[in-house]
Amino acid sequence: MRFPLLALASVLCAAVAQGQTLGAPTSTPLTLGDAIRLAEVASPALRAREAQLASGEGLRQEAASLLANNPELGFEQSRKRPSNTGESSYSERTFRIAQPFETGGQQGRRREAAAATLEAIRAEIDDARNQARTDAALRFNGVLVAQRRVLIEQRSLALFDSSSQAVARRRAAGEDTRLDANVALIEAERARNALAQAREQLLDARTELATVLQLPPAQLPEVAGDLGHAGAVPYSLDQLLLAVQTLPRQKALAAREAAARARLGVEQASRSPDLTVGLDVGREGPPNGREQVATLSLSLPLPIFKRNSAAIGQAMTDLTQAEIERATAIRDGEAQVRRLWLRLASQRDRVQRLQQAMVPASADNQQLATRSRQAGQIGLLDQLLVNRQALDAERELNDALNDFHTTRIELERAAGWPPEGTPR
């Protein structure tokens, strides 16, 4: 799976490199699925987490060894000169090997800590991958919202600009007043300014998406998609609350707690002193009377003064902090899901009210105002007010859709539900 993702990234980067001007769009618009796949490949946070696998594997391999301490080899050579006889001096050589043995069962605890640490790293990698997907979905949604806002402001400019030109012609013919001409001109300039702001916001949104996807700075992505509507979501609150328990973040905290508990066991077991077994082999005596000597030695330090209290205290602190973090994460995770669920329901109702009542009524008012204006029943100011209300309704709907989809993405992230565009 990794090779196709890298191939996709290479193709997009090659297309990006063909741009000639700053901010030139990519040749092919990105879908939400494309953006999520690229974010998974390019995310610096995810790659940094993956780099930690090497340290976890090294820790596991070290803990899997037969003994924690390496054997020690020694060599001793002494030169002796007899003082009572006329014999010449001679040398004695002794070879030594010594092996410390842990007596408190530290090695088993150490293996438990290494396994838990590796499990935590893998869970954190999954959590970083989910965060990369969420960031991509949020930024992609931001571009869609900004593009929709630009279209609204373009219609606004076309509407008020045409009204301004019509009033200018009527003013030249003596049918409208100078006040009407100035009001129409102001509305057209306001629409032009709003369009410029919307384009700036679109530029910012595309830049943020390019940052998440780690595209070259000179290229800004185009996206293909639609905000759609605020429909029903394919999950229930109970499903989300159940999913919270299996979040990679929760698994990582549980593994970190297990690793902290195992390290505490290692430090407590280290109170038991290590037994060192040594074997010395050598030849002693003058050359004409050499003796082969083998000596077995046992060394055991007395745990009188140093009881490893500092290390045990630090390990207990780390374990307590890990337990607090895990309990807090479980409580906060469920509370976050419930809060976002209620917020999503409220925003869904708000979007539906705007779509079913306010926007259609505003569009109908625009048509009625145009006919009434042509019939001379209302003035320019009344028509401009109706047009402004209709455009404000579309803006409010766009903002409400943005709020709904942003909350939906955050809710899916909080519960660990795969975002749209990724398989479950």
Secondary structure per residue as TSV (DSSP state, phi and psi in degrees):
chain	resnum	aa	ss	phi	psi
A	1	M	-	360.0	-29.8
A	2	R	H	-69.8	-35.3
A	3	F	H	-64.8	-45.5
A	4	P	H	-60.3	-35.2
A	5	L	H	-65.3	-41.9
A	6	L	H	-66.3	-35.8
A	7	A	H	-65.0	-42.6
A	8	L	H	-61.1	-42.3
A	9	A	H	-63.2	-38.7
A	10	S	H	-65.5	-41.0
A	11	V	H	-63.7	-44.1
A	12	L	H	-66.6	-38.6
A	13	C	H	-65.7	-35.7
A	14	A	H	-66.5	-38.7
A	15	A	H	-67.4	-36.8
A	16	V	H	-62.6	-38.3
A	17	A	T	-67.3	-13.1
A	18	Q	T	-84.7	-5.8
A	19	G	-	-64.6	146.5
A	20	Q	-	-106.6	-24.7
A	21	T	S	-127.8	158.3
A	22	L	T	-65.2	129.8
A	23	G	T	83.3	9.5
A	24	A	E	-67.1	138.9
A	25	P	E	-73.4	157.8
A	26	T	-	-68.4	157.3
A	27	S	S	-67.6	-33.1
A	28	T	S	-119.6	125.5
A	29	P	-	-62.2	144.0
A	30	L	B	-87.9	139.0
A	31	T	-	-89.1	171.1
A	32	L	H	-62.8	-40.1
A	33	G	H	-62.6	-41.4
A	34	D	H	-61.9	-43.4
A	35	A	H	-63.1	-40.9
A	36	I	H	-66.5	-42.6
A	37	R	H	-64.9	-40.9
A	38	L	H	-65.7	-38.9
A	39	A	H	-64.2	-37.6
A	40	E	H	-63.5	-36.9
A	41	V	H	-75.6	-39.5
A	42	A	H	-98.1	-8.8
A	43	S	-	-58.7	119.5
A	44	P	H	-62.5	-37.8
A	45	A	H	-64.6	-40.9
A	46	L	H	-66.8	-42.7
A	47	R	H	-65.0	-35.7
A	48	A	H	-65.9	-39.9
A	49	R	H	-64.8	-42.1
A	50	E	H	-62.9	-32.7
A	51	A	H	-66.0	-23.5
A	52	Q	T	-74.0	-11.8
A	53	L	H	-60.4	-34.4
A	54	A	H	-61.6	-42.1
A	55	S	H	-67.4	-38.7
A	56	G	H	-65.7	-41.1
A	57	E	H	-65.9	-40.3
A	58	G	H	-62.6	-40.0
A	59	L	H	-64.4	-40.1
A	60	R	H	-66.3	-43.4
A	61	Q	H	-64.0	-38.9
A	62	E	H	-67.1	-39.3
A	63	A	H	-72.5	-22.3
A	64	A	T	-80.2	-7.1
A	65	S	S	-65.3	159.9
A	66	L	S	-62.8	-45.5
A	67	L	-	-128.9	153.5
A	68	A	S	-78.1	-29.2
A	69	N	S	-109.6	145.4
A	70	N	-	-81.0	149.7
A	71	P	-	-69.0	155.8
A	72	E	E	-114.4	130.8
A	73	L	E	-105.3	139.4
A	74	G	E	-137.8	153.1
A	75	F	E	-138.3	134.1
A	76	E	E	-132.8	131.5
A	77	Q	E	-129.7	130.1
A	78	S	E	-126.6	148.9
A	79	R	E	-111.5	123.6
A	80	K	E	-120.0	140.9
A	81	R	-	-126.8	111.3
A	82	P	-	-61.4	137.8
A	83	S	S	-96.6	-19.5
A	84	N	S	-91.9	-22.9
A	85	T	S	-118.4	172.4
A	86	G	-	-92.6	15.7
A	87	E	-	-68.9	151.6
A	88	S	-	-77.2	164.2
A	89	S	-	-68.7	159.2
A	90	Y	E	-147.0	165.6
A	91	S	E	-111.7	148.4
A	92	E	E	-124.2	135.2
A	93	R	E	-121.8	139.7
A	94	T	E	-134.9	131.2
A	95	F	E	-106.4	140.1
A	96	R	E	-133.4	140.8
A	97	I	E	-133.4	134.3
A	98	A	E	-136.8	142.0
A	99	Q	E	-134.1	119.2
A	100	P	E	-78.2	140.9
A	101	F	E	-122.8	130.2
A	102	E	-	-76.4	138.3
A	103	T	S	-111.6	-0.3
A	104	G	S	-107.6	7.8
A	105	G	-	76.0	27.3
A	106	Q	H	-64.0	-32.4
A	107	Q	H	-64.7	-40.4
A	108	G	H	-63.7	-42.7
A	109	R	H	-64.1	-37.4
A	110	R	H	-64.9	-37.5
A	111	R	H	-66.4	-38.4
A	112	E	H	-62.6	-42.9
A	113	A	H	-64.7	-41.6
A	114	A	H	-65.8	-42.1
A	115	A	H	-64.2	-41.9
A	116	A	H	-66.4	-38.7
A	117	T	H	-63.6	-42.9
A	118	L	H	-64.5	-39.7
A	119	E	H	-63.7	-39.3
A	120	A	H	-64.2	-41.1
A	121	I	H	-62.9	-43.3
A	122	R	H	-64.6	-39.6
A	123	A	H	-66.5	-37.1
A	124	E	H	-67.8	-31.1
A	125	I	H	-64.7	-44.6
A	126	D	H	-62.5	-38.9
A	127	D	H	-65.8	-40.9
A	128	A	H	-65.5	-35.6
A	129	R	H	-64.9	-42.6
A	130	N	H	-63.6	-38.1
A	131	Q	H	-65.9	-38.3
A	132	A	H	-63.3	-41.3
A	133	R	H	-62.6	-43.6
A	134	T	H	-63.6	-44.8
A	135	D	H	-59.5	-42.7
A	136	A	H	-64.0	-43.2
A	137	A	H	-64.6	-41.4
A	138	L	H	-64.3	-45.2
A	139	R	H	-69.2	-36.2
A	140	F	H	-63.1	-44.0
A	141	N	H	-62.5	-37.6
A	142	G	H	-62.4	-37.4
A	143	V	H	-67.2	-42.1
A	144	L	H	-60.5	-42.4
A	145	V	H	-63.5	-43.7
A	146	A	H	-65.7	-38.6
A	147	Q	H	-65.1	-41.0
A	148	R	H	-65.0	-37.3
A	149	R	H	-66.0	-38.2
A	150	V	H	-62.3	-41.9
A	151	L	H	-62.7	-40.5
A	152	I	H	-62.9	-44.6
A	153	E	H	-69.6	-30.1
A	154	Q	H	-65.5	-42.5
A	155	R	H	-65.0	-37.7
A	156	S	H	-62.1	-45.1
A	157	L	H	-64.5	-42.8
A	158	A	H	-62.3	-40.3
A	159	L	H	-67.2	-50.9
A	160	F	H	-74.0	-30.1
A	161	D	H	-68.1	-41.8
A	162	S	H	-65.6	-37.1
A	163	S	H	-64.4	-41.0
A	164	S	H	-63.7	-42.8
A	165	Q	H	-65.5	-39.0
A	166	A	H	-65.3	-41.5
A	167	V	H	-66.7	-36.4
A	168	A	H	-62.7	-40.8
A	169	R	H	-66.5	-41.1
A	170	R	H	-67.7	-32.9
A	171	R	H	-66.5	-41.0
A	172	A	H	-64.8	-31.2
A	173	A	T	-86.2	-1.6
A	174	G	T	82.8	13.4
A	175	E	S	-91.3	-26.6
A	176	D	S	-119.0	159.4
A	177	T	-	-87.7	168.0
A	178	R	H	-63.6	-35.4
A	179	L	H	-60.4	-44.6
A	180	D	H	-61.2	-41.3
A	181	A	H	-64.9	-41.7
A	182	N	H	-66.9	-41.7
A	183	V	H	-61.4	-45.1
A	184	A	H	-64.1	-39.5
A	185	L	H	-65.0	-41.9
A	186	I	H	-62.4	-43.1
A	187	E	H	-63.8	-37.9
A	188	A	H	-65.9	-40.6
A	189	E	H	-69.2	-36.2
A	190	R	H	-63.6	-39.3
A	191	A	H	-66.4	-38.4
A	192	R	H	-66.0	-39.4
A	193	N	H	-66.5	-41.2
A	194	A	H	-63.4	-37.2
A	195	L	H	-65.5	-41.3
A	196	A	H	-62.9	-41.6
A	197	Q	H	-64.2	-40.1
A	198	A	H	-63.8	-38.4
A	199	R	H	-67.9	-36.2
A	200	E	H	-64.6	-41.1
A	201	Q	H	-64.5	-37.0
A	202	L	H	-64.8	-39.8
A	203	L	H	-61.8	-43.2
A	204	D	H	-63.9	-41.5
A	205	A	H	-64.8	-41.5
A	206	R	H	-67.3	-35.7
A	207	T	H	-65.2	-41.8
A	208	E	H	-64.4	-39.8
A	209	L	H	-65.1	-41.9
A	210	A	H	-62.0	-35.2
A	211	T	H	-65.9	-44.1
A	212	V	H	-62.4	-39.2
A	213	L	H	-83.6	-4.9
A	214	Q	T	57.9	40.9
A	215	L	-	-77.6	159.9
A	216	P	-	-56.9	144.8
A	217	P	T	-59.2	-27.6
A	218	A	T	-80.0	-1.9
A	219	Q	E	-122.8	136.9
A	220	L	E	-119.7	134.3
A	221	P	-	-78.7	146.7
A	222	E	-	-96.7	146.4
A	223	V	B	-122.1	153.4
A	224	A	-	-121.4	123.8
A	225	G	-	164.5	-179.7
A	226	D	-	-144.2	145.0
A	227	L	-	-65.9	-25.5
A	228	G	-	67.9	-138.3
A	229	H	-	-134.1	173.1
A	230	A	-	-94.1	77.0
A	231	G	-	-89.5	-172.2
A	232	A	-	-71.4	145.9
A	233	V	-	-93.1	151.3
A	234	P	S	-84.1	36.0
A	235	Y	-	-156.7	161.0
A	236	S	-	-110.1	170.4
A	237	L	H	-64.5	-39.2
A	238	D	H	-63.0	-39.5
A	239	Q	H	-63.8	-40.2
A	240	L	H	-68.0	-42.0
A	241	L	H	-64.6	-34.8
A	242	L	H	-69.1	-36.5
A	243	A	H	-68.9	-26.3
A	244	V	H	-60.1	-35.0
A	245	Q	T	-66.8	-23.2
A	246	T	T	-108.5	18.7
A	247	L	-	-61.5	142.5
A	248	P	H	-55.7	-34.6
A	249	R	H	-63.2	-41.3
A	250	Q	H	-67.9	-39.2
A	251	K	H	-63.8	-39.8
A	252	A	H	-64.6	-42.5
A	253	L	H	-66.6	-38.4
A	254	A	H	-64.3	-40.1
A	255	A	H	-68.4	-38.1
A	256	R	H	-64.0	-37.3
A	257	E	H	-66.1	-42.1
A	258	A	H	-63.7	-39.6
A	259	A	H	-65.1	-39.9
A	260	A	H	-64.9	-38.8
A	261	R	H	-66.3	-39.7
A	262	A	H	-67.1	-38.4
A	263	R	H	-66.4	-34.0
A	264	L	H	-62.9	-40.4
A	265	G	H	-62.5	-37.8
A	266	V	H	-62.5	-45.9
A	267	E	H	-68.0	-38.2
A	268	Q	H	-66.7	-39.3
A	269	A	H	-69.6	-23.5
A	270	S	T	-69.5	-8.9
A	271	R	T	-64.1	-29.5
A	272	S	S	-74.1	125.5
A	273	P	-	-70.1	150.9
A	274	D	-	-78.6	137.9
A	275	L	E	-95.1	123.7
A	276	T	E	-105.5	122.8
A	277	V	E	-107.0	126.5
A	278	G	E	-126.1	150.3
A	279	L	E	-132.5	120.6
A	280	D	E	-108.4	132.3
A	281	V	E	-130.1	127.0
A	282	G	E	-165.3	179.9
A	283	R	E	-123.6	131.2
A	284	E	E	-123.7	157.1
A	285	G	S	103.0	170.1
A	286	P	-	-68.7	164.0
A	287	P	G	-57.6	-32.9
A	288	N	G	-85.3	-0.2
A	289	G	G	-146.2	44.6
A	290	R	-	-67.3	142.8
A	291	E	E	-124.6	135.9
A	292	Q	E	-82.5	122.6
A	293	V	E	-120.8	130.7
A	294	A	E	-124.1	128.3
A	295	T	E	-125.5	125.5
A	296	L	E	-102.2	128.9
A	297	S	E	-126.8	146.8
A	298	L	E	-123.9	133.1
A	299	S	E	-129.1	128.1
A	300	L	-	-138.6	111.1
A	301	P	-	-68.7	148.1
A	302	L	-	-89.4	120.9
A	303	P	-	-79.6	70.3
A	304	I	S	-99.4	-50.1
A	305	F	S	-97.0	-46.2
A	306	K	-	-97.9	114.4
A	307	R	-	-116.7	15.9
A	308	N	-	61.3	29.4
A	309	S	H	-65.3	-39.1
A	310	A	H	-63.8	-46.8
A	311	A	H	-65.6	-37.8
A	312	I	H	-65.9	-42.4
A	313	G	H	-61.8	-41.3
A	314	Q	H	-66.1	-40.3
A	315	A	H	-64.9	-38.6
A	316	M	H	-65.1	-39.1
A	317	T	H	-62.7	-46.0
A	318	D	H	-60.8	-40.7
A	319	L	H	-65.5	-43.6
A	320	T	H	-62.5	-42.6
A	321	Q	H	-63.5	-39.6
A	322	A	H	-64.7	-40.0
A	323	E	H	-64.7	-41.8
A	324	I	H	-64.8	-44.3
A	325	E	H	-61.7	-40.9
A	326	R	H	-68.1	-46.5
A	327	A	H	-62.2	-40.4
A	328	T	H	-65.6	-40.6
A	329	A	H	-64.5	-39.4
A	330	I	H	-64.8	-46.3
A	331	R	H	-64.7	-48.0
A	332	D	H	-65.9	-34.7
A	333	G	H	-63.0	-46.8
A	334	E	H	-65.2	-41.1
A	335	A	H	-64.2	-39.0
A	336	Q	H	-64.4	-42.5
A	337	V	H	-63.3	-45.3
A	338	R	H	-62.9	-41.9
A	339	R	H	-64.0	-46.6
A	340	L	H	-68.4	-31.7
A	341	W	H	-64.3	-46.7
A	342	L	H	-64.7	-39.2
A	343	R	H	-65.2	-39.2
A	344	L	H	-64.7	-40.9
A	345	A	H	-62.5	-42.2
A	346	S	H	-63.3	-42.6
A	347	Q	H	-69.9	-32.6
A	348	R	H	-62.8	-43.4
A	349	D	H	-63.1	-39.9
A	350	R	H	-63.8	-43.8
A	351	V	H	-63.1	-42.8
A	352	Q	H	-65.8	-37.0
A	353	R	H	-64.6	-41.4
A	354	L	I	-65.7	-41.9
A	355	Q	I	-70.7	-35.3
A	356	Q	I	-93.4	-22.4
A	357	A	I	-122.0	-60.9
A	358	M	I	-69.5	-49.4
A	359	V	H	-65.4	-47.5
A	360	P	H	-61.0	-41.0
A	361	A	H	-64.6	-38.5
A	362	S	H	-66.9	-40.3
A	363	A	H	-65.5	-38.4
A	364	D	H	-65.4	-39.3
A	365	N	H	-63.2	-35.2
A	366	Q	H	-60.8	-45.4
A	367	Q	H	-65.5	-41.9
A	368	L	H	-65.0	-39.8
A	369	A	H	-66.6	-36.7
A	370	T	H	-64.1	-44.7
A	371	R	H	-67.9	-38.7
A	372	S	H	-67.0	-34.9
A	373	R	H	-66.8	-42.3
A	374	Q	H	-65.9	-31.7
A	375	A	T	-84.8	-2.6
A	376	G	T	78.9	15.7
A	377	Q	S	-83.0	-26.0
A	378	I	S	-130.5	162.1
A	379	G	-	-95.1	-177.7
A	380	L	H	-63.9	-42.5
A	381	L	H	-61.2	-39.1
A	382	D	H	-64.8	-41.2
A	383	Q	H	-67.3	-40.9
A	384	L	H	-63.0	-37.9
A	385	L	H	-63.2	-42.6
A	386	V	H	-65.2	-43.4
A	387	N	H	-61.9	-41.0
A	388	R	H	-65.3	-39.1
A	389	Q	H	-63.1	-40.4
A	390	A	H	-64.7	-43.0
A	391	L	H	-69.0	-37.8
A	392	D	H	-63.2	-34.9
A	393	A	H	-64.0	-41.0
A	394	E	H	-67.2	-38.8
A	395	R	H	-64.0	-43.9
A	396	E	H	-63.2	-38.0
A	397	L	H	-64.8	-40.9
A	398	N	H	-62.7	-43.5
A	399	D	H	-65.4	-38.6
A	400	A	H	-66.8	-40.0
A	401	L	H	-63.3	-39.2
A	402	N	H	-61.8	-46.2
A	403	D	H	-61.6	-42.5
A	404	F	H	-62.8	-50.1
A	405	H	H	-70.6	-33.0
A	406	T	H	-64.0	-45.0
A	407	T	H	-64.5	-40.1
A	408	R	H	-60.8	-44.1
A	409	I	H	-65.2	-42.6
A	410	E	H	-65.0	-37.5
A	411	L	H	-64.3	-44.9
A	412	E	H	-64.7	-34.7
A	413	R	H	-67.9	-43.6
A	414	A	H	-64.0	-31.0
A	415	A	H	-97.9	-4.2
A	416	G	T	76.2	19.5
A	417	W	-	-82.0	131.9
A	418	P	-	-59.4	131.9
A	419	P	-	-68.5	163.8
A	420	E	T	-57.8	135.8
A	421	G	T	100.3	-3.3
A	422	T	S	-126.0	146.4
A	423	P	-	-72.7	148.5
A	424	R	-	-86.4	360.0
